[in-house]
Amino acid sequence: MSAVKTYQPLPAQGPLKGEGPINVEGKLADNERLKRESNFLRGTIEQDLGDRMTGGFSADNFQLIRFHGMYQQDDRDIRAERQKQKLEPMHNVMLRARMPGGIIKPEQWLAIDKFAEESTTYGSIRLTTRQTFQFHGVLKPNIKLMHQTLNSIGIDSIATAGDVNRNVLCTSNPVESELHQEAYEWATKISEHLLPKTKAYAEIWLNGEKQETTEEPILGSNYLPRKFKTTVVIPPQNDVDVHANDLNFVAIAEAGKLVGFNVLVGGGLAMTHGDKSTYPRRADDFGFVALDKVLDVAAAVVTTQRDWGNRVNRKNAKTKYTLDRVGVDVFKAEVEKRAGVEFSDSRPYEFTGRGDRFGWVKGIDGKHHLTLFIENGRILDFAGKPLKTGVREIAKVHKGDFRMTANQNLVVAGVEVADKAQIEALAVEHGLLEASTSAQRQNSMACVAFPTCPLAMAEAERYLPGLVDDVEGLLAKHNVADEHIILRVTGCPNGCGRAMLAEVGLVGKGPGKYNVYLGGNTGGTRIPKLYKENIDEKTIISELDGLIGRWASERNSDENDQQESFGDFVIRAGIVEEVIISVRDFHD
């Protein structure tokens, strides 16, 4: 592999000039100071951990624990009451595990189930859009126990947050098992290759021996300018939403064997309300690379973004903004130079869907796979639906593995024919498998939002079930009850629920108020456009009533009698304009 340059932070970044690193003029963001002074992500976290006068972490450590996979949060439902009592907020942490490709063994599941039950304030396990699980509500005295529990079963949370490459996603594909295994192995290799080399995680949380860190050859001493997300996807299912991610490897197979990847760079969905310099963006297709160059290309994309990304304004620090600032061709040429490769023309592929395939599916290896719908990814024992107990009981008898999907669902994978009946009976008994679950509900998704996310402006997870009830009612009213619209809700514009790739995307603006975006497509390759701003829940339903009515009566069908999707219809009917180039079309 060609050598990669170690980033040394500049006192100020210079303007765009000719060849070489392309920087932004101005004073570095304070996060750059924080990372530079952190002693490779150690900071004073260890000392802070022992301070029991507060349940939280101090200013710099509040940010640094993110590099260790945690966010400091508090219960916002009780924040005001605690303030009245002159108490600090109920500080706790959310941990996101590192699980490349989302595969977890039954014995690992039983261990995380036990920890959630005994050592978190909410008792739940949450499956996330990053194809992993999260613990919510871990109090300070239990944080070290949490990391040590995970380590004992072969799991960590290194680099699942912060300015690093995060958990690498991989299509959950339960059918083409051999191809999936190859793709999954590459997701794991990429994850390992791009991990921080500092031993800070082991030293702080696992009582590891202290080791001096002198460099981070790929991530650099100041790490990346902003978070970085990577996927491996197997067409025709775009179940990882490639256009939400900085770097994507689209699997190209010949005769059922993986031969290489098309490389897509620069996707991202986060934006800031009222700031037109921010926008969601599709990824650009750089071309095809063979397998022997995958890790070189991954490192080259990361190091180019490391050296050229905006370290002055964090709102414009993601890879998507770097590509638009320096030019896609310039960025691509630098990647080729660093990787010692020349991209060839992209191989043909098509995304025909991106949802999960629910129920039983037989793989080419003769094994059977059961995909369970988990609304909002929240695994907890609800009244009449003891989901958490159900997954636990399945884990006790399951001989294969579980696959967490990027759509917050769970696949019971690798089930022998003789074990199908037992697995299915447990799923039905505990409300994990219900024939009455509509296609609309299965294709709706939300981020966590209240009460735990500090960025939430409006409800999302708690709002979604009732919203879906209403949308189901509208579909039935207009005689399209068996069909669905890709519907997503986020409590803020940061993109965790991937609303900016939905046919109908709701983005929180304030309590009970949302911006409504329309016009994404079923393949997940089109950004929706703003339709209505800052409207309440009643108005949302009123607007959807009219739109669904028009769609049901005015939509077209193709030569194969396939009905026009909702997202395609609203563009053809002129309800919203199509977003082709995000920066130009999105805000116009």
Secondary structure as GFF3:
##gff-version 3
##sequence-region A 1 588
A	DSSP	beta_strand	12	13	.	.	.	ID=ss1
A	DSSP	beta_strand	26	27	.	.	.	ID=ss2
A	DSSP	alpha_helix	30	36	.	.	.	ID=ss3
A	DSSP	alpha_helix	45	49	.	.	.	ID=ss4
A	DSSP	alpha_helix	59	64	.	.	.	ID=ss5
A	DSSP	three_ten_helix	65	68	.	.	.	ID=ss6
A	DSSP	beta_strand	70	74	.	.	.	ID=ss7
A	DSSP	alpha_helix	79	84	.	.	.	ID=ss8
A	DSSP	beta_strand	91	96	.	.	.	ID=ss9
A	DSSP	three_ten_helix	100	102	.	.	.	ID=ss10
A	DSSP	beta_strand	103	104	.	.	.	ID=ss11
A	DSSP	alpha_helix	106	119	.	.	.	ID=ss12
A	DSSP	beta_strand	125	127	.	.	.	ID=ss13
A	DSSP	beta_strand	133	138	.	.	.	ID=ss14
A	DSSP	alpha_helix	140	152	.	.	.	ID=ss15
A	DSSP	beta_strand	169	170	.	.	.	ID=ss16
A	DSSP	alpha_helix	177	193	.	.	.	ID=ss17
A	DSSP	alpha_helix	200	205	.	.	.	ID=ss18
A	DSSP	beta_strand	230	233	.	.	.	ID=ss19
A	DSSP	three_ten_helix	242	244	.	.	.	ID=ss20
A	DSSP	beta_strand	247	254	.	.	.	ID=ss21
A	DSSP	beta_strand	257	265	.	.	.	ID=ss22
A	DSSP	beta_strand	284	290	.	.	.	ID=ss23
A	DSSP	three_ten_helix	291	293	.	.	.	ID=ss24
A	DSSP	alpha_helix	294	308	.	.	.	ID=ss25
A	DSSP	three_ten_helix	314	316	.	.	.	ID=ss26
A	DSSP	alpha_helix	319	326	.	.	.	ID=ss27
A	DSSP	alpha_helix	328	339	.	.	.	ID=ss28
A	DSSP	beta_strand	359	362	.	.	.	ID=ss29
A	DSSP	beta_strand	368	372	.	.	.	ID=ss30
A	DSSP	three_ten_helix	375	377	.	.	.	ID=ss31
A	DSSP	beta_strand	378	379	.	.	.	ID=ss32
A	DSSP	beta_strand	381	382	.	.	.	ID=ss33
A	DSSP	beta_strand	385	386	.	.	.	ID=ss34
A	DSSP	alpha_helix	387	397	.	.	.	ID=ss35
A	DSSP	beta_strand	401	404	.	.	.	ID=ss36
A	DSSP	beta_strand	410	415	.	.	.	ID=ss37
A	DSSP	three_ten_helix	417	419	.	.	.	ID=ss38
A	DSSP	alpha_helix	420	429	.	.	.	ID=ss39
A	DSSP	alpha_helix	439	442	.	.	.	ID=ss40
A	DSSP	beta_strand	444	446	.	.	.	ID=ss41
A	DSSP	alpha_helix	464	477	.	.	.	ID=ss42
A	DSSP	beta_strand	487	490	.	.	.	ID=ss43
A	DSSP	three_ten_helix	499	501	.	.	.	ID=ss44
A	DSSP	beta_strand	504	510	.	.	.	ID=ss45
A	DSSP	beta_strand	513	518	.	.	.	ID=ss46
A	DSSP	beta_strand	529	536	.	.	.	ID=ss47
A	DSSP	alpha_helix	537	554	.	.	.	ID=ss48
A	DSSP	alpha_helix	566	572	.	.	.	ID=ss49
A	DSSP	alpha_helix	582	585	.	.	.	ID=ss50
###
